[in-house]
Amino acid sequence: MPTTDKIIALSELSAWRQKMRAANRRVVVTNGVFDLMHRGHATYLEQAASLGDSLLVLVNDDASVTALKGPSRPIVSQDDRAAMVAALECVEAVSIFPGPVAADALRIAGPDVYVKGGDYTVDSLNREEFAALQACGSVIKILPMVPGCSTSNIVKKILTPQTLFGNTGKAATLDERLAPLFGRRSVREFLPRAVEQPEVAALLEAAMAAPSARASYPAEFIVLDDPQKRAAVAEFLPNGRFLAKAPLGIVVCGDLSRACHGELSYMIQDCSACIENLLVAAHLLGLGACWLGVHPNADRVANLKGYFHLPESVIPISAIALGWPAKTPPPRTNYDASQVHLNVW
Ligand SMILES: Cc1cc2nc3c(=O)[nH]c(=O)nc-3n(C[C@H](O)[C@H](O)[C@H](O)COP(=O)(O)O)c2cc1C
């Protein structure tokens, strides 16, 4: 039978029931929401159908689903839900009923067998529905639900950050449009080729284009094109000795007296934004660069302050080694879905 012919208006249900009675068919009835059909629904309806000759499914209308399950439901409209149920071979008829209680529809349907799924017991059935079934002389059967299958679980899964934003961690596809960000990697080996003045100017412009709290712009930049100066600074940086072999170095400092509210944290955040801009700009220009940590290491801060005779309020935050890369690490992200939280922690 075509699916649409299986859907019967509630006003036609009584006539359908009489036809079944005349044909001496044992009618099985169940009712439910059937929002986002899943295997649990199909298994349950097949089992229900096996208990008689004709399975009638009463489907809650949209208003009753909202009343039962909340304002975000149903996801699928009543006509579509009814059509999906009707498309199952084991289902002979479907009727949409206004709810949330099915007692009136059950009285019209007059089940020989009434089937309910899941956690219900005969005692926990809705009392009005139970009374209607008793009046019809229905046999009541409770069928187990397929474990793990539920529309609520499907909805929850769709709404996880992993599903919405990607689940594959470091193997995630890197969006081509953001290639300059994924391609920026720390470069620690350089070709013996100078970085010329136009590139240096572009790097500094990029650095100073970074956001700054209250537009206070506290960052200061010491450009090291003198190899002796780079070698001297490298001596202060146990993890940045390779600065001595880089064709260019830039020490990024922050002037606390110009920081937003004079706060060290704002100053460091502003300087970090400049440093990241500079690193991405270097990559875009085909250069390689590496951030070399200075602050908050007290020795490194003191040594650089002393070496450059920095004013009291000026604090070195980092050094950057720069040059044309001898080795280019592959683009990557460190994306980790477990570090993403959707609306709540
Ligand atoms: C605050 C900070 C300090 C860093 N200090 C050093 C350093 O002293 N020496 C170094 O070789 N790399 C340093 N790095 C670079 C990191 O090791 C590097 O960014 C990290 O391993 C990730 O690799 P990637 O930059 O290639 O993505 C520093 C990075 C940051 C953000």
Ligand as a Chemical Component Dictionary entry (heavy atoms), coordinates in Angstrom:
data_LIG
# 
_chem_comp.id                   LIG 
_chem_comp.type                 NON-POLYMER 
_chem_comp.pdbx_formal_charge   0 
_chem_comp.three_letter_code    LIG 
# 
loop_
_chem_comp_atom.comp_id 
_chem_comp_atom.atom_id 
_chem_comp_atom.alt_atom_id 
_chem_comp_atom.type_symbol 
_chem_comp_atom.charge 
_chem_comp_atom.model_Cartn_x 
_chem_comp_atom.model_Cartn_y 
_chem_comp_atom.model_Cartn_z 
_chem_comp_atom.pdbx_ordinal 
LIG C1  C1  C 0 56.190 32.005 25.212 1  
LIG C2  C2  C 0 56.976 31.136 24.252 2  
LIG C3  C3  C 0 58.298 30.882 24.498 3  
LIG C4  C4  C 0 59.040 30.097 23.630 4  
LIG N1  N1  N 0 60.365 29.918 23.861 5  
LIG C5  C5  C 0 61.110 29.174 23.013 6  
LIG C6  C6  C 0 62.521 29.048 23.205 7  
LIG O1  O1  O 0 63.093 29.601 24.156 8  
LIG N2  N2  N 0 63.221 28.302 22.331 9  
LIG C7  C7  C 0 62.609 27.685 21.262 10 
LIG O2  O2  O 0 63.320 27.025 20.500 11 
LIG N3  N3  N 0 61.272 27.802 21.043 12 
LIG C8  C8  C 0 60.520 28.535 21.885 13 
LIG N4  N4  N 0 59.176 28.703 21.651 14 
LIG C9  C9  C 0 58.557 28.081 20.473 15 
LIG C10 C10 C 0 57.791 26.829 20.871 16 
LIG O3  O3  O 0 58.670 25.815 21.243 17 
LIG C11 C11 C 0 56.924 26.401 19.646 18 
LIG O4  O4  O 0 56.046 27.445 19.324 19 
LIG C12 C12 C 0 56.144 25.141 19.958 20 
LIG O5  O5  O 0 57.014 24.053 20.104 21 
LIG C13 C13 C 0 55.141 24.838 18.848 22 
LIG O6  O6  O 0 55.789 24.653 17.602 23 
LIG P1  P1  P 0 55.421 25.558 16.345 24 
LIG O7  O7  O 0 55.777 26.978 16.690 25 
LIG O8  O8  O 0 56.254 24.997 15.217 26 
LIG O9  O9  O 0 53.957 25.434 16.052 27 
LIG C14 C14 C 0 58.429 29.510 22.492 28 
LIG C15 C15 C 0 57.084 29.761 22.263 29 
LIG C16 C16 C 0 56.378 30.575 23.112 30 
LIG C17 C17 C 0 54.909 30.860 22.812 31 
# 
loop_
_chem_comp_bond.comp_id 
_chem_comp_bond.atom_id_1 
_chem_comp_bond.atom_id_2 
_chem_comp_bond.value_order 
_chem_comp_bond.pdbx_ordinal 
LIG C1  C2  SING 1  
LIG C2  C3  SING 2  
LIG C2  C16 DOUB 3  
LIG C3  C4  DOUB 4  
LIG C4  N1  SING 5  
LIG C4  C14 SING 6  
LIG N1  C5  DOUB 7  
LIG C5  C6  SING 8  
LIG C5  C8  SING 9  
LIG C6  O1  DOUB 10 
LIG C6  N2  SING 11 
LIG N2  C7  SING 12 
LIG C7  O2  DOUB 13 
LIG C7  N3  SING 14 
LIG N3  C8  DOUB 15 
LIG C8  N4  SING 16 
LIG N4  C9  SING 17 
LIG N4  C14 SING 18 
LIG C9  C10 SING 19 
LIG C10 O3  SING 20 
LIG C10 C11 SING 21 
LIG C11 O4  SING 22 
LIG C11 C12 SING 23 
LIG C12 O5  SING 24 
LIG C12 C13 SING 25 
LIG C13 O6  SING 26 
LIG O6  P1  SING 27 
LIG P1  O7  DOUB 28 
LIG P1  O8  SING 29 
LIG P1  O9  SING 30 
LIG C14 C15 DOUB 31 
LIG C15 C16 SING 32 
LIG C16 C17 SING 33 
# 
